[in-house]
Amino acid sequence: MPHKFKVKQMVRLKQPGVSDKWINSTSIYEVVRLMPADQTGELSYRVKSGMTERAVRESEIQRA
């Protein structure tokens, strides 16, 4: 299954989690790396916003 998003594409979190309360829910992230599927088969990405970099699943992000 191909990745829906590409490196350097801008995305945002669909629904910030509890640990993201300090981050504005409208924060824009840049996709910095495509990652393989996790144990459930869902594709993942490394995304970055400012100094914050994190791993997210494809279902957790949407196009900005």
N, C-alpha and C positions, 0 to 999 in steps of 0.2 A: 504494500500500500504506500503510495507516495505521500510526502509531507504536504500539508495544505498551505503552510507558510514558508517563506524563503528567507535566507540570511539577508540582513539589513532591512527587512520589512518591519514596519511599525505596528505594534499590537497593544492591546490593553487587557487587563484581567476582566473576565466576565463578572466575577463575584469575589471580591477580596476576602481572604480568610481572617480568622481571629488574629493571627500574628501579623496581619497587614494593616491593623487599625491605624498605626502611625503613618502609613503611606496613604496619600490621597488616592481614592478609588478611581480617579480619572488619570492616574499616572500612565504615561506612555512608555512602553518598553520597545527596545530594538532586538530583534532576533539575532543572536550572535553565533549560534551553532545548532545544527540539526542533530538530534540524538536518536538512537534506536528505540524501538518499542520496548515498553516495560513488560512486566510479567503478565499483565492483562491484555497485551497486544496493542495498547494505545501508544502512538508516537509522542515523543517528548522534544522539548527545545530548551536551550539556554537563552535567557533573555536578560537584558541589562537596561537599567534606568539610572543615570548618574553613577553613583558608586555602588549601587545595589545590583547584584547579579544573582539569578536564581534559576532553578529548573522548574518547568511547568509542563503539564500535559496539554495535548492539543485541545481537549475539551474545556480547558480553563481559560483560554484566550480567544480573542476575536480581533479582527482587523480594526485598526485605529482610524 
